[in-house]
């Protein structure tokens, strides 16, 4: 699938931020995970930590070179960056 600027603009309109991961001329386009994806990843990842990354990558995947998902050397590389997709905004809880 060819990824055009229009396609990326559509993703941004639908998902907000879009991320690009590049390695060896291969590209993956990703979105941030939602709570359902994080929950599913966490449940599956309890038994097999590698599955956590597989599920997270699968559900955050927008497009790109499928080898990044399928080939171990690329999958292991992107796995180390997936935590960067999870955005946490911490506030302050105050007794009033």
C-alpha positions in Angstrom: 0.0 0.0 0.0 1.4 3.4 -1.0 1.3 5.9 1.9 0.5 9.4 0.5 0.5 12.7 2.3 -3.3 12.6 2.0 -3.5 9.2 3.7 -1.3 10.6 6.6 -3.5 13.7 6.8 -6.6 11.4 7.1 -4.9 9.3 9.8 -4.1 12.5 11.7 -7.7 13.7 11.5 -9.0 10.3 12.7 -6.3 9.4 15.3 -4.5 12.6 16.2 -0.8 12.1 16.2 0.8 9.7 13.7 4.3 8.2 14.2 6.8 7.0 11.7 9.3 4.3 12.5 12.1 3.7 10.0 14.8 1.0 9.6 16.8 -0.2 6.6 14.5 1.7 4.2 11.4 0.2 5.7 8.7 2.3 7.3 5.9 1.7 9.8 3.2 4.2 10.5 1.6 4.0 14.0 -1.0 5.7 16.2 -1.2 5.9 19.9 -2.9 2.9 21.6 -6.2 3.4 23.3 -7.3 1.9 26.6 -8.8 -1.2 25.0 -5.5 -1.9 23.2 -3.4 -1.4 26.4 -5.8 -3.6 28.3 -5.7 -6.4 25.8 -1.9 -6.2 25.5 -1.5 -6.3 29.2 -3.8 -9.3 29.7 -2.1 -11.3 26.9 1.3 -10.1 28.0 1.0 -11.6 31.5 1.7 -15.1 30.1 4.1 -14.0 27.4 5.8 -10.6 27.5 6.6 -10.7 23.8 2.9 -11.0 23.0 2.4 -7.6 24.7 4.5 -6.0 22.0 2.9 -8.1 19.2 -0.6 -7.0 20.2 0.4 -3.4 20.8 2.1 -3.2 17.4 -0.8 -4.9 15.6 -3.4 -2.5 17.0 -1.3 0.6 16.6 -0.3 -0.2 13.0 -1.7 2.1 10.4 0.4 1.0 7.4 3.9 0.4 6.1 6.2 -2.4 5.4 4.8 -5.6 6.9 8.3 -7.0 7.3 8.6 -4.9 10.5 5.8 -7.0 12.0 6.9 -10.3 10.6 10.7 -10.5 10.7 12.2 -10.9 14.1 15.1 -8.5 13.6 12.7 -5.7 12.7 10.1 -6.7 15.3 12.6 -6.7 18.1 13.9 -3.3 17.0 10.5 -1.7 17.0 9.5 -3.4 20.2 12.0 -1.3 22.1 10.3 1.9 21.0 6.6 1.0 21.4 6.5 2.3 25.0 7.0 5.8 23.5 3.5 5.5 22.0 1.9 5.4 25.4 1.3 9.0 26.6 0.6 9.6 30.2 -0.6 13.0 31.5 -0.2 13.1 35.3 -2.2 15.6 37.3 -2.4 16.4 40.9 -5.0 15.1 43.3 -5.8 17.6 46.1 -8.0 17.2 49.1 -10.4 20.2 49.2 
